[in-house]
Amino acid sequence: MTDDFYCDEALSGRTPVQVVEETEHVLAFHHTRPFWPVHIVVVPKQHVPSLTDLGPFDEDIVWEVLRVVRRIAKQVEDEHGAARVLTNLGRYQDSKHLHFHVNSGEPRG
């Protein structure tokens, strides 16, 4: 196993996920171990290392992911009154695959 949960588990089907939205190139799903009461992850379906390292891809993949992030964030904001959008880089990025967390509520203890 690599340090890419999304390719190894979620996108491969090894770990089942509850899909929120799916396009040809992007998957949004409920986090498998949520840190917030509402916790949705949005990832490209192909391996893109991070927001600052797109690997062989150009910025179009980021824009496509962000279009889905915007829709999910709007839905969460409408339903819960507030939303956060977060991505991690460097040592803060546990899974080395571009992903955004869309969340709402106080962190679970």
N, C-alpha and C positions, 0 to 999 in steps of 0.2 A: 504494500500500500504506500502511496506517495503522500505528500502533504496537501493534497487537493481533494477534500471531501466531496466537492460538487461533481467532479468527473468520476471519481472512484465509487461513490455511493449514490448520490441523488440522481445524477443524469444517467448512470448505468442501470438504474432500477434495483440495485442491490439493497438500498434503503428506500422503502416506499415513502412517498411524500404526498401531502394533500395539496393539490394544485389549486392556485388562485387564478392564474392567467397563464396562457401559453401562446406563443407566436412561433413562427418558423424558426427564429433564432434565439428566443428568450423564454426562460421559465421562471415563474413566480410561484412560490409555495410557502406554506406555513412552516416555520423553523421546526426542526425535529427535536430541539431542546430549547424551547423559548425562554428568553431572559426577561421579556416584557409580556404583559397579558395579551397584547396584539403584537405578533412578531412574524413578519413576512420577509422572505429572502428573494431577491431578484438576481438571476445570473444569466450570462450568455450560455447557450448550449454548447459552444465550442470553447476550448481552453484558451482563456485570455488571462494572463498572469495577474494583472492589477490595473488600477486606474492610471498609474504612471509607467507601466510596462505593458503595452498592448501586444507584445510578441509580434507575430507576423500580420496582425490586423491593423487597419487604419481606424481613424476616429469614428467612422460610420457605425462601428459596433457599439461604441459608447453611446452615441445618440440613440440607437435603437433600444438599448437597455434603459436609458433615461426616459424614453417615451413610456415604457411600461412602468418604471418607477413613479413617474408623475401620475399615471392613472391610478395606481395602487395607493399612492400617498393621498390623492384626492378622495378616494373611497374611504380610507381610514379616517381622514380628517372629517369628512361628512358624517361618518357613523359614530366617531368617538370624540369629536370636537378638537382634536389635536393629533399631530403626527410628527415623528422624527424620521429623517433619512440619514443613514450613516454608512460610511465605508471605511475600511481600515487599510493601512499601508505599512510596509516594512515589518518590524517585529510585532506590531499590533495586528497584523493580518495572519490569523491562525491557518486558514485555508488559502493557499496560494492560487486563487482563482477569483477574478473580478466578481464582486458581489456587493449588493447594497441591502442593508437592513431597513425595512420600513416598519416602524413600531409606534406603539402608543401605550401609555400607562406608566406606572412606577415599576422599577426593576423588581423582579421577584427575589426574595431573600433566601 
